[in-house]
Amino acid sequence: MLIRRDRAMVAVTIMLDIAFHAGRAGTVSAADLAERLGLARRGMEPLLQALSRAELLDSVRGPRGGYRLGRPRRDISVAEIAAVAVGIGAAEPNDGNDGPVGDLQTKVIDGLWDELDQVARIALESLTLDDLIKRAAAKGLRRPSDEPITFAI
């Protein structure tokens, strides 16, 4: 997980954006999401599909369609999002073809990396989307209102 953090970070950002702008009631279009995050819509689609298959997101069709959270934000851990993004379950297989080889690598570095990965997993499991929304509020970010303000006379 530590080596492939870019994809996981994008997935967490996508989920946070949807939680921030739509929650479970509203939806966020892929186009709006791509514009706010500065990402290519085509590049996000595989992540959106994977998050939907994992039931972290609901995909809503139609003119007011888009994506919304599949569960309450307090029930979605950052570790779960990252696991979906990098395509891993409980453990990431190490086939030995992804880096250096030799005694120092196999006897020292591989074990160290496994320890660091476990520490990261534990930390990410303790964080939820709700925690990230609270962090956004603490940084002064305000969530959009659920309904647009309409002035009628």
C-alpha positions in Angstrom: 0.0 0.0 0.0 2.8 2.4 0.8 4.4 2.1 -2.6 1.2 2.6 -4.6 -0.1 5.5 -2.6 -1.0 7.8 -5.5 -4.0 5.8 -6.7 -5.2 5.3 -3.1 -4.8 9.0 -2.4 -6.9 9.9 -5.5 -9.6 7.4 -4.4 -9.7 8.9 -0.9 -9.9 12.4 -2.4 -12.8 11.3 -4.7 -14.6 9.8 -1.7 -14.0 12.9 0.4 -15.2 15.2 -2.3 -18.4 13.2 -2.7 -19.0 13.1 1.1 -18.3 16.8 1.3 -20.5 17.9 -1.6 -23.3 15.3 -1.7 -23.2 12.9 1.2 -25.8 10.2 1.0 -28.7 12.4 -0.2 -27.4 14.3 -3.1 -25.2 13.3 -6.0 -22.0 14.5 -7.6 -21.5 14.2 -11.3 -18.3 12.7 -12.6 -17.8 15.9 -14.6 -18.1 18.2 -11.5 -15.8 15.8 -9.6 -13.1 15.9 -12.3 -13.3 19.7 -12.6 -12.9 20.3 -8.8 -10.1 17.8 -8.5 -8.3 18.8 -11.7 -8.3 15.2 -13.0 -9.3 13.7 -16.3 -12.7 12.2 -16.2 -11.6 9.2 -18.2 -8.8 8.5 -15.7 -11.2 8.6 -12.8 -13.8 6.2 -14.3 -12.0 3.0 -13.3 -11.7 4.2 -9.7 -15.3 5.3 -9.6 -16.4 1.9 -11.0 -14.2 0.0 -8.5 -15.6 2.1 -5.6 -19.1 1.4 -6.8 -18.5 -2.4 -7.1 -17.2 -2.3 -3.5 -20.5 -0.6 -2.6 -18.6 2.4 -1.2 -20.4 4.5 -3.8 -23.8 4.3 -5.3 -24.1 5.2 -9.0 -27.3 7.1 -9.8 -28.5 7.3 -13.5 -30.5 10.0 -15.0 -30.4 13.8 -15.5 -29.7 14.4 -11.8 -27.5 11.3 -11.6 -24.0 10.9 -10.4 -22.3 9.4 -7.4 -23.2 9.4 -3.7 -21.9 7.5 -0.7 -23.0 3.9 -0.5 -23.0 4.0 3.3 -22.8 6.6 6.1 -19.5 8.4 6.1 -18.8 7.3 9.6 -18.9 3.7 8.4 -16.3 4.1 5.6 -12.7 3.8 6.6 -9.8 5.3 4.7 -8.2 1.9 4.7 -11.2 0.4 3.0 -11.0 3.0 0.3 -7.3 2.6 -0.2 -7.7 -1.2 -0.4 -10.2 -0.9 -3.2 -8.0 1.6 -5.1 -4.9 -0.6 -5.1 -6.9 -3.7 -5.7 -5.9 -5.5 -2.5 -7.8 -7.3 0.2 -6.4 -8.2 3.5 -2.8 -8.7 2.2 -0.8 -7.6 -0.7 1.0 -10.4 -2.5 4.7 -10.0 -2.9 5.9 -11.9 -5.9 9.4 -10.5 -5.8 9.2 -8.9 -9.2 8.6 -5.4 -8.1 12.0 -4.2 -6.8 15.5 -5.0 -5.8 16.7 -8.5 -4.8 19.5 -9.8 -2.6 20.1 -10.6 1.0 19.7 -7.1 2.3 16.5 -6.7 0.5 14.9 -10.0 1.5 16.3 -10.2 5.0 16.0 -6.6 6.1 14.1 -4.3 3.7 11.1 -6.6 2.9 10.4 -7.1 6.6 10.8 -3.4 7.3 8.4 -2.6 4.5 5.9 -5.1 5.8 6.1 -3.5 9.3 5.6 0.0 7.9 2.7 -1.2 5.8 1.0 -2.7 8.9 1.4 0.5 10.8 -0.1 2.5 7.9 -3.0 0.0 7.7 -3.8 0.4 11.4 -3.7 4.2 11.1 -5.9 4.2 8.0 -8.4 1.8 9.6 -8.9 4.2 12.5 -9.8 7.1 10.1 -13.2 7.5 8.5 -14.7 9.9 5.9 -16.5 11.5 8.8 -13.1 12.2 10.5 -11.9 13.8 7.2 -15.0 16.0 7.0 -14.3 17.2 10.5 -10.7 18.0 9.5 -12.1 20.0 6.5 -14.3 22.0 8.9 -11.4 22.6 11.3 -9.5 24.0 8.3 -12.3 26.5 7.6 -13.8 24.7 4.6 -17.6 25.0 4.5 -19.8 22.3 3.0 -22.3 23.6 0.4 -25.9 23.9 1.6 -28.2 21.0 0.8 -30.6 23.2 -1.2 -29.7 26.3 -3.1 -30.9 29.5 -1.6 -33.8 30.9 -3.6 -35.0 34.5 -3.2 -38.6 34.9 -4.3 -40.7 38.0 -3.8 
